[in-house]
Amino acid sequence: MRLGISSYTYGWAVGAGDDRPADAITATGLIDQAVRMGVGVLQIADNLPESTYAPASVAEIARRARQSGVAIELGARGSAPDHLRRFIALARQVGSPILRIVTDKGSDEPSEAEIVERLAAVGEDCRAAGVVIAIENHDRLKSVALARIVAQFPTHAGICLDTVNSFGALEGPEVVVETLGPYAVNLHLKDFAVVRYPSMFGFRIEGRPAGAGMLNIPWLLGRLAAFGRDCNAIIELWPLQEATRAESIRKEAEWAEASVRALRRWIPA
């Protein structure tokens, strides 16, 4: 298992859609950040702008990654077959062994059967490129449904196991890890806290730096090892918005540094 960062480690600095800081960090900037942080993996995900995937940009990402010794993992949002084929080809170009996907994109929310059809349609593309599709558990489908899906495609599909997302589907880490751990080909290591509102009327889920929240990291890594899964651990962060964007960016950078320091206890360099 190797430790890595993601474009979702720096969500405020990357931005999304039309809401980006003037000096938004780029894919190559994230490679430089991975080098500074002393981590060997960078996951480039769907919050980066479309220009990231222009031919010249992809070639530069691949060149910089090779030069710096940082392994690239590619991520995308959406699961239509032509969309997957495009990103499978891009994953091969940057040397990514996986393509992490969120199955839904906009109003396209495929059923379990439709996801199975889509994965079947790109099986040959995956095998030819040497790329495994890693479906991330998000907040719509239950873990058992995702397990049923990927179990049908053992050679080209697996799970990107996120430790917090499935709260939206009323599932905590214990359920998610025990159900999806045997299929994990990637790990989004995201720490959290469940906090009661001051009014005492209800709870909210907040992000925390790794090791500073409620996630039982030794248990998580131990269960994945017991399942025989040796996947990369990618730090993702959910820092709350501060008074200014600059303060939010500064906070997430501090959280990233703290997360790497904490995780080195269990995932050595």
C-alpha positions, 0 to 999 in steps of 0.5 A: 500500500502506498500513500497518495493525495488527490485533486480532492485533497485540495478541493478549495484550491482546485475549485469546480466548474466555473467556481475556481480561484484565479490561481487554481492548482493544476494537475502538474501543480499537484504532481509538484505537491505530491513530491513536496509531501513525500507521497508517491501517488497522485489521483487526478479526479473529476474536479479538475477542468476539462482542459486538463485532458487536452492532448498536450496537457495529458502528455505533459502530465505523463512526462512530469509524472515519469520525471518526478517518480509520482504514479498517476491514478485517473478519475472520472465522473459518469459511466456511459460506455463512450465516456468510459472508453475515452478515459480508459485510453487516457488512463493508459496514456498516463500509466494509471492502472485504475480508472476511478469512477462515480457512476452518476453524472448530472441527471444520468443515474443508471440502475444496477442493471444499466451499470452492469451493461455499461461495464460489460460493454467496455470489458475488452477496452479495459483488458487491452489497456490494462486498466481496472475500473474502480467504482466509488461508493457514493450516496445513492447505491447501497454497498451490497448493490455495488458488490453485486455489480463488480463481482460479475467483472473480476478481471476489469472492475473493482471498488474505490472504497470511500470511508465516508460517502456511504453515510448518504446511503445510511451506511457507516464505515463498518458496513462499507468495509466489510461489504466492499473491502474484498473488492477494493482496488483503491482507497479514499481515506477520508476521516470524519466526525459526527457532531451534534448541533449546539441546539441538540437537535440533530447531528452533522458529519464533518471532515477531519484531518486523517487521524484526528476524527472518528475513523478507526484507521488501524482497523480499516487497514487491517481489514483490507489486509485481511481481505488480501487487498493491497491498494493505494490509500488516497487522502481526501479531505472535507474541510468546512468553508472558511470566511474567505477562499484563501483561508479555506485553501490555507486550512486544507493545506494544513490538513493535508500536511497533518494527514500525511504525518499522521498516516505515516504511522501506519503507511510508511514511505 
